[in-house]
């Protein structure tokens, strides 16, 4: 993997983390404001948290592979 590909992959990982962080902020605000969630889909909060967890796991795996690949190439 060349330096350009490595940087592009790191940029994509950073972007994914930014999106997930945004979701976390939305959920925190959703909970903190104690809005009436009667109109929200029943499992929307659980689904959102699950999506964040999956995204973080996926992104951590991508980052680990990048680091391992870069170390083995050195």
Buried (B, 14 or more C-beta within 10 A) or exposed (E): EEEEEBEEBBEEBEEBBEEBEEBBEEBEEBEEEEEEEEEEEEEEBEEBEEEBEEBBEEBEEBBEEBEEBEEEEE
